[in-house]
Amino acid sequence: MSLGDWSVRLRRSLELTLCSVAKLVLIAGNCPPLRKSEIEYYAMLSKTTVHHFSGTNVALGTAAGKLFRVGVMTVSDQGDSDLLNFAEGNAA
């Protein structure tokens, strides 16, 4: 994944979202509903784009290039990728 700056932990994702640093939040399809609603609420307050990843947390971890499960992934800087434009296009 050729992203500039991103994070994969729930607590760090919440911190980045609350500080309005996050530009995109990816949530795995099997993320627990309470965590999902908490992330969506904070993203709504900070006007951050949320994309619901259709795969599981294992698939999101693999897509991120990690060997562990990733329930939430936050993108702060897209770098040279086109991820933010792709997520906004699917949200519309």
N, C-alpha and C positions, 0 to 999 in steps of 0.2 A: 504494500500500500504506500503510495508516494504522497503522503500528506505532510504538511508542515508541522503542525503541533496538535496532538490529540491525547486523550486520556481514556482509560478503560475502567476505572473504579467508580462505584456508585457515589461514595462520599466526595471524591474529587470532582465528579460530574456535577453534584449539587453545589459545591463551592464555586465552580466556574460559571454555572448557570446563575447563581445568586449575584455574583459580581459582574454579570453581563459581559463576561469574556467569551463565553461559548457562542458559536455561530450555528451549530447544528448538534442535535442530540439524537443518536440512533438507539432505539430500544428493541431488544430481541423479542420475538413473538411469544416466547414462554416466560417472560419476566413476570414475577408475581404482581397481581393487580394493585396491591397497596403501594408498592414501589413505583409502579408505572404511573399511578395517579399522582403521587408525590412529585415525580419528575415533571409530569405534564403541567402541574400547577405552578411550579417554580419557573418553568420555561414560559408559561403564559405571562407571568408577572414580568419577566425580563425580555419578553418578545423574542424568544429564541425559537428557531425552527425545530420541530420534532418530526422525525421520520420513524415509522414503525417497520422494522426489519421483518420480512415475512418468514425468515428462517428461525431456527432455534439459537440458543446462546452458544452452542458448539459451532454452528455454522458462522455466526458473527465473529467468534474468536478466530476461526480459520480464515475468514475474509480479512481480518485485521493482521494476519500473519503471526498470531500467537498460538501456543500449544495448550492453552487453557480456555475455559468457558468465559465468555464476555457477555454480561447481561445488558450493560449500558456502555456506550462509547460516545465521547464528547469531542467534537472537532472545534479547536480554537482558531486555527489558521489552516486554510486548505492547501497551501503550498502551490505546487504546479498541477494538482489534480482538478477535476471538474465535478467534485462530489457535491458541493453546495448547489450548483446549478441543476444537477441531476435530482437532488432531493426536492428542490423547489418545484421542478417540473412534474414530479410524481405527486406532490401534495395538491397541485391545482387540478 
